[in-house]
Amino acid sequence: MSETENHDEERLTPPPVEEFALGKVIEQAKQVITDPAGFYRTMPREGGYREPVTFTLVMAAIAGGIFALLSIIGLTGAGFGGVVAIIVLPIALLIGGFIAAAVFFVIWKLMGSAQGYQAAYRCVAYSYAIFPAAILISVIPYVGAFVRTLWSIWLLVTASVEVHGRQQRTALIVFGILGVLPLLGSG
């Protein structure tokens, strides 16, 4: 085999695919919750969508399972229909994550970020670490929505600073306004 053929074969060989590891997903979720600045600071900005999509699906499945359990015991008002969340929530968060990333990508670009869409998607995907806890908190009327909104805003502000290099004050203003708008509209 000539050196040219060997080089062509190397280019055709796909990179090795990392195996799924639930422990890694759980560790990432813990870090997003306990040290979001550290997580976002070291988060790869590129590298494909497989890892953040997997993270999204795992967090959504856990959140869906929690919602289903809370529904069965009567804490959500959804009754046994809440069991559907196990299937619907992962699909909704997966699709919603790509849409939210597009919106935040534009916002971050307007704020002056040099990062690409993939970094925006990763920021959104890993922010889903709070969803299982947010589902639990949501059983407390009004407080649950308020805490979930503030927590989400804080993660977006942290991602703005650590990933997109934006000033914290600017990010607080932008995402604070975006976070308050739905709360004002729900009254």
N, C-alpha and C positions, 0 to 999 in steps of 0.2 A: 504494500500500500504506500502510495506516495505521500509526501508531507502535505500536499494540497488536499488530497482526499481525506487524510486524517483531520485536517483543520476544518473541512466541510462537515465531517461527522460530528466534531465537537460543537459546531454551531447548531446542528440539528437536534442535539441532545438537550431536552428540556432540563431546567434546573430542578434539583430535588425538591419534592413537595414535603413541607413540614407536616408531621402527623398532628391530628387534633389532640389537644391536651386540656381537659377540663380544669386541671389544677392551675395551668397557666392563665386561663380565662378568669378564674376565681381570684388569683393573685393580682391580675390587672385591675379587676373590679375593686378589690380592697384598696389598691394604691390610688385609684381615681377618687375613691370616697375619703380616704385618710390623708392623702398627700397629692391633691390634684395638680399643684404647681410642679412638683417633682415628676409626676407622671407625664404631664404635657410637655415639660421641658425636654425630657428624654425620648418622647414618642417619635418613632420614625415618621417623616413627612411623606415618604413614598414607600413603595414595596408591594404594591398591588392591593387588591380589595379583599382578598381571601380572609386575612386575619380580622380586620374590622367587621366584615360581614358575619363571620363566625361568632365574634363577640356579641354583635347585635342579636343574632338569633338565639344564643344561649341566654342572654339577659332577658329577652322577650319571652322565651319559653318559661324561665323561672318566674317572671312577673305574671305571665298567664296562668301558671300553676297556682300561684298565691291568690290571684283574683278568683280563680275557679273554686278554690277551697273556701275563701271568704264568702263567695256566692252561695255555696252549698250550705254553709252554716248561717246564712241570712244576714250578712253584714254589708252587702253591696246593693241590695234591691234587685239584683239580676236573677236571683233564684238559680235553678239548674241551667238556665241559659248562659250563665257566666262561665260554664265549662267550655263553651265555644272559644273563650279567650285563649285557651292553650294553642289553638290553631290560628285564630285571627290576629292576635297580638304580634306574633313573629312576622307575619306577612305585612301587617300595617306598619310596624316599625322599620322593616326592611325597605319598603317602598317610601315611607315617610322620611327615612333617613337620607335617602338620595335627594329627595325634594328639598328637605331642610338644608342639606349641605349646599345645594345650588343657591338657595336664598342667602345663607350665611357667607358663601363664597363671594357673592356680589357685595354684601355688606362689608366684609373684610377688605375686598378690593377698594371699595369707596373710602375705607378708613386708611388705605395706603399699604396693605399687606402685599408682599411679593410672593406669598405661598400660592400653590396651585389648588385645583379643585380636590385632589386626593387628600391633601392636608385638611381641608375643610370637612371632607367626609369622615376622616379619621377622628377629628375633634367631636363631631356629632355622634358618631358610632360609640366612642368610648364614654360619652356623657350618659349613655344608656345604663351605665353601671348603677345609677341611682333608681332605676325603674322598679326593681323588686321592693326596695325600701319605700319608694313613693307609693306603691300600691298599698302597702301596709298602712302608711300614714293617711292615705285617702279615706279611710273609714271614719276619720274624725272630720265632721262637716266643717267646711270653710278653712279650718286650720290645715288640713291636708293639702288643699289646692294652693294655699298661701306658701306653705313650706316647700312644696314641690317647685313652685314658680321661682322662689328665691334661690333655691339650690341650683336649679337649671341656669338661672342668670349668673350665679357665681361661677359655675363651670365654664360658661361661655366667656365670661370676663377673664378667667384664668387662662383659657385657651388663647384668647386674644393677646394676652401679655406674653405668655410663654412660647406659643407657636408662631403667632403672627407679628410679634414684636411691637404691639401697640401699647400706648400709655394706659395704665389702669384707669385713670380718671375718665378718659375718652370712652373706654370700653364700658365703664359703669354707666355713663350717660346714655350711650347708644342702646345697650342691652337692657338697662333699667327702663327706658321708655318703651322698648319692645315688649318687655315683660309685664308692664303695667297696663298696656292697652287691652289685652284680653280680660284682665280683671275689671277694668272699667266698663267694658262691654257686657259683662255677665250680670250686671245689676239692673 
